[in-house]
Amino acid sequence: MPRIRRCATYILAVLAAVSVSAMAAPPDRTQPALAAQTSREGGVTVTVTPKNLAPGAPSWDFEVTLETHTQPLSQDLTRAVLLIGAQGPPQSPLAWEGDPPGGHHRHGLLRFRPPAGHPAIVELRILGIGGVDVRTFRWRLD
């Protein structure tokens, strides 16, 4: 009988631990991950990965990496990037959280105010990096 009691106590402890961990970190069911896209033009490689484009998110976030061996990356990304949604005018980023201008490698996060409604397609335009007028990155959200 004591052995059964110990097993029952152990099982209850395991179930309690599983329940607590499930409550602490609920699964993310808001949206599947969107693929990174890369542009290799003008001697600069730009990679953009959407990080949080979920409905109701406080900001829409894009991870951006810029790499080159030919020129300094001195652009102000809050002025060189636009978010295009289905409605309303293009938006400039709220913030750039990453490496400062200069150097040959930059990495960071661009944050935008979520567009009105929830567009089926979202587009990020990066202007004037590496002498390329416009680099366009587009994702389907539905």
ZAVEXDO-636941 format. One record per residue (C-alpha): residue in one letter; residue number from 1; x, y, z. Coordinates in pm, 1 decimal, decimal comma. Example, Ala and Ser with C-alpha at 12.3 -4.5 7.8 and 13.67 -1.06 7.14 Angstrom:
<nodes>
{type: A	seq: 1	x: 1230,0	y: -450,0	z: 780,0}
{type: S	seq: 2	x: 1367,0	y: -106,0	z: 714,0}
</nodes>
This chain:
<nodes>
{type: M	seq: 1	x: 0,0	y: 0,0	z: 0,0}
{type: P	seq: 2	x: 277,3	y: 255,5	z: 80,6}
{type: R	seq: 3	x: 426,2	y: 191,8	z: -264,1}
{type: I	seq: 4	x: 91,8	y: 272,9	z: -433,1}
{type: R	seq: 5	x: 65,7	y: 590,0	z: -226,3}
{type: R	seq: 6	x: 416,4	y: 698,9	z: -332,1}
{type: C	seq: 7	x: 333,5	y: 632,5	z: -698,4}
{type: A	seq: 8	x: 9,0	y: 825,9	z: -670,6}
{type: T	seq: 9	x: 191,9	y: 1115,2	z: -499,9}
{type: Y	seq: 10	x: 457,2	y: 1113,1	z: -773,1}
{type: I	seq: 11	x: 196,4	y: 1112,8	z: -1050,3}
{type: L	seq: 12	x: 8,9	y: 1401,8	z: -888,5}
{type: A	seq: 13	x: 334,6	y: 1598,4	z: -854,4}
{type: V	seq: 14	x: 418,3	y: 1541,3	z: -1222,4}
{type: L	seq: 15	x: 68,8	y: 1642,9	z: -1334,1}
{type: A	seq: 16	x: 85,6	y: 1958,0	z: -1120,4}
{type: A	seq: 17	x: 424,2	y: 2050,6	z: -1270,5}
{type: V	seq: 18	x: 296,2	y: 1997,4	z: -1625,1}
{type: S	seq: 19	x: -13,6	y: 2208,6	z: -1553,1}
{type: V	seq: 20	x: 195,3	y: 2493,4	z: -1408,6}
{type: S	seq: 21	x: 440,0	y: 2494,2	z: -1702,6}
{type: A	seq: 22	x: 153,4	y: 2487,6	z: -1952,6}
{type: M	seq: 23	x: -4,5	y: 2791,6	z: -1784,8}
{type: A	seq: 24	x: 327,8	y: 2978,0	z: -1773,0}
{type: A	seq: 25	x: 402,2	y: 2941,2	z: -2144,5}
{type: P	seq: 26	x: 87,1	y: 2897,7	z: -2354,4}
{type: P	seq: 27	x: 145,4	y: 2783,6	z: -2710,4}
{type: D	seq: 28	x: 151,8	y: 3058,6	z: -2972,5}
{type: R	seq: 29	x: -153,5	y: 2997,3	z: -3189,8}
{type: T	seq: 30	x: -176,7	y: 3346,9	z: -3331,4}
{type: Q	seq: 31	x: 10,1	y: 3301,1	z: -3656,5}
{type: P	seq: 32	x: 258,3	y: 3066,4	z: -3822,4}
{type: A	seq: 33	x: 612,7	y: 3194,5	z: -3868,5}
{type: L	seq: 34	x: 673,5	y: 3385,7	z: -4188,5}
{type: A	seq: 35	x: 986,1	y: 3309,5	z: -4388,8}
{type: A	seq: 36	x: 1288,1	y: 3536,2	z: -4407,1}
{type: Q	seq: 37	x: 1349,4	y: 3704,9	z: -4740,7}
{type: T	seq: 38	x: 1685,4	y: 3820,0	z: -4875,7}
{type: S	seq: 39	x: 1788,9	y: 4078,6	z: -5134,4}
{type: R	seq: 40	x: 2146,2	y: 4072,1	z: -5271,6}
{type: E	seq: 41	x: 2190,1	y: 4383,9	z: -5481,3}
{type: G	seq: 42	x: 2429,3	y: 4677,3	z: -5500,9}
{type: G	seq: 43	x: 2694,1	y: 4500,7	z: -5295,0}
{type: V	seq: 44	x: 2466,6	y: 4485,7	z: -4988,7}
{type: T	seq: 45	x: 2278,2	y: 4180,3	z: -4862,4}
{type: V	seq: 46	x: 1957,9	y: 4265,0	z: -4676,8}
{type: T	seq: 47	x: 1763,3	y: 3993,5	z: -4494,6}
{type: V	seq: 48	x: 1422,7	y: 4065,2	z: -4338,8}
{type: T	seq: 49	x: 1229,5	y: 3829,6	z: -4111,1}
{type: P	seq: 50	x: 880,9	y: 3917,6	z: -3981,9}
{type: K	seq: 51	x: 871,5	y: 3850,4	z: -3609,1}
{type: N	seq: 52	x: 529,7	y: 3956,9	z: -3485,7}
{type: L	seq: 53	x: 248,3	y: 4038,9	z: -3725,9}
{type: A	seq: 54	x: -29,3	y: 3886,3	z: -3517,9}
{type: P	seq: 55	x: -371,1	y: 4051,0	z: -3492,9}
{type: G	seq: 56	x: -385,8	y: 4259,0	z: -3176,8}
{type: A	seq: 57	x: -6,2	y: 4281,7	z: -3139,5}
{type: P	seq: 58	x: 112,7	y: 4611,4	z: -2986,7}
{type: S	seq: 59	x: 368,5	y: 4649,7	z: -3268,4}
{type: W	seq: 60	x: 462,3	y: 4471,1	z: -3587,3}
{type: D	seq: 61	x: 828,6	y: 4372,9	z: -3570,9}
{type: F	seq: 62	x: 1077,4	y: 4287,9	z: -3843,7}
{type: E	seq: 63	x: 1428,5	y: 4155,6	z: -3781,8}
{type: V	seq: 64	x: 1669,9	y: 4314,7	z: -4030,9}
{type: T	seq: 65	x: 2028,4	y: 4218,4	z: -4113,8}
{type: L	seq: 66	x: 2247,2	y: 4422,5	z: -4349,0}
{type: E	seq: 67	x: 2588,0	y: 4298,8	z: -4466,6}
{type: T	seq: 68	x: 2843,9	y: 4438,1	z: -4707,7}
{type: H	seq: 69	x: 3217,0	y: 4448,8	z: -4769,3}
{type: T	seq: 70	x: 3214,7	y: 4744,2	z: -5006,2}
{type: Q	seq: 71	x: 3061,0	y: 5043,5	z: -4824,7}
{type: P	seq: 72	x: 2961,0	y: 5167,6	z: -4479,7}
{type: L	seq: 73	x: 2598,5	y: 5108,1	z: -4380,7}
{type: S	seq: 74	x: 2527,4	y: 5459,8	z: -4260,6}
{type: Q	seq: 75	x: 2155,0	y: 5493,3	z: -4339,9}
{type: D	seq: 76	x: 1899,5	y: 5586,9	z: -4075,0}
{type: L	seq: 77	x: 1667,5	y: 5288,3	z: -4106,6}
{type: T	seq: 78	x: 1375,5	y: 5475,7	z: -3949,4}
{type: R	seq: 79	x: 1386,5	y: 5698,6	z: -4259,9}
{type: A	seq: 80	x: 1481,8	y: 5435,7	z: -4518,3}
{type: V	seq: 81	x: 1203,5	y: 5181,3	z: -4455,4}
{type: L	seq: 82	x: 828,0	y: 5188,0	z: -4518,6}
{type: L	seq: 83	x: 554,7	y: 4942,1	z: -4423,2}
{type: I	seq: 84	x: 272,8	y: 4907,8	z: -4674,1}
{type: G	seq: 85	x: -58,1	y: 4758,7	z: -4556,1}
{type: A	seq: 86	x: -389,0	y: 4717,1	z: -4738,2}
{type: Q	seq: 87	x: -533,9	y: 5048,1	z: -4615,8}
{type: G	seq: 88	x: -390,8	y: 5383,9	z: -4526,3}
{type: P	seq: 89	x: -65,7	y: 5549,5	z: -4623,2}
{type: P	seq: 90	x: 277,8	y: 5385,2	z: -4596,7}
{type: Q	seq: 91	x: 419,0	y: 5393,6	z: -4243,4}
{type: S	seq: 92	x: 766,9	y: 5474,0	z: -4120,8}
{type: P	seq: 93	x: 903,3	y: 5264,0	z: -3834,1}
{type: L	seq: 94	x: 832,7	y: 5366,1	z: -3475,8}
{type: A	seq: 95	x: 1182,7	y: 5256,5	z: -3376,4}
{type: W	seq: 96	x: 1503,7	y: 5080,6	z: -3476,3}
{type: E	seq: 97	x: 1645,3	y: 4867,7	z: -3197,0}
{type: G	seq: 98	x: 1983,2	y: 4751,2	z: -3315,3}
{type: D	seq: 99	x: 2327,9	y: 4841,8	z: -3436,8}
{type: P	seq: 100	x: 2394,6	y: 5212,5	z: -3498,0}
{type: P	seq: 101	x: 2476,1	y: 5351,8	z: -3844,1}
{type: G	seq: 102	x: 2820,4	y: 5268,2	z: -3981,5}
{type: G	seq: 103	x: 3028,4	y: 4959,3	z: -4032,4}
{type: H	seq: 104	x: 2974,4	y: 4670,9	z: -4269,3}
{type: H	seq: 105	x: 2734,2	y: 4459,0	z: -4061,8}
{type: R	seq: 106	x: 2414,2	y: 4575,6	z: -3892,4}
{type: H	seq: 107	x: 2143,3	y: 4380,6	z: -3719,4}
{type: G	seq: 108	x: 1831,9	y: 4487,0	z: -3532,3}
{type: L	seq: 109	x: 1457,9	y: 4507,4	z: -3502,2}
{type: L	seq: 110	x: 1227,0	y: 4754,0	z: -3677,9}
{type: R	seq: 111	x: 900,8	y: 4820,7	z: -3493,3}
{type: F	seq: 112	x: 587,6	y: 4955,8	z: -3665,5}
{type: R	seq: 113	x: 240,0	y: 5050,6	z: -3554,3}
{type: P	seq: 114	x: 13,7	y: 4770,2	z: -3684,4}
{type: P	seq: 115	x: -177,4	y: 4881,7	z: -3995,0}
{type: A	seq: 116	x: -552,8	y: 4940,5	z: -3984,4}
{type: G	seq: 117	x: -749,4	y: 4619,6	z: -4019,5}
{type: H	seq: 118	x: -547,8	y: 4308,3	z: -4081,9}
{type: P	seq: 119	x: -419,6	y: 4312,1	z: -4440,8}
{type: A	seq: 120	x: -391,2	y: 3991,6	z: -4641,2}
{type: I	seq: 121	x: -53,9	y: 4105,6	z: -4776,7}
{type: V	seq: 122	x: 209,8	y: 4320,2	z: -4609,2}
{type: E	seq: 123	x: 503,9	y: 4479,0	z: -4783,1}
{type: L	seq: 124	x: 825,7	y: 4625,7	z: -4646,2}
{type: R	seq: 125	x: 1015,9	y: 4865,6	z: -4872,8}
{type: I	seq: 126	x: 1377,0	y: 4954,7	z: -4803,4}
{type: L	seq: 127	x: 1494,5	y: 5262,9	z: -4988,3}
{type: G	seq: 128	x: 1843,6	y: 5359,2	z: -5106,0}
{type: I	seq: 129	x: 2056,0	y: 5089,9	z: -4941,0}
{type: G	seq: 130	x: 2362,6	y: 5005,2	z: -5151,3}
{type: G	seq: 131	x: 2249,9	y: 5237,7	z: -5429,2}
{type: V	seq: 132	x: 1935,2	y: 5029,8	z: -5487,7}
{type: D	seq: 133	x: 1634,2	y: 5260,9	z: -5516,5}
{type: V	seq: 134	x: 1380,1	y: 5019,0	z: -5364,1}
{type: R	seq: 135	x: 1404,4	y: 4668,0	z: -5223,0}
{type: T	seq: 136	x: 1061,6	y: 4512,0	z: -5175,9}
{type: F	seq: 137	x: 982,6	y: 4230,8	z: -4932,7}
{type: R	seq: 138	x: 627,1	y: 4092,7	z: -4938,2}
{type: W	seq: 139	x: 443,5	y: 3836,2	z: -4726,1}
{type: R	seq: 140	x: 94,1	y: 3686,9	z: -4745,8}
{type: L	seq: 141	x: -66,9	y: 3687,2	z: -4401,3}
{type: D	seq: 142	x: -373,8	y: 3470,4	z: -4457,5}
</nodes>
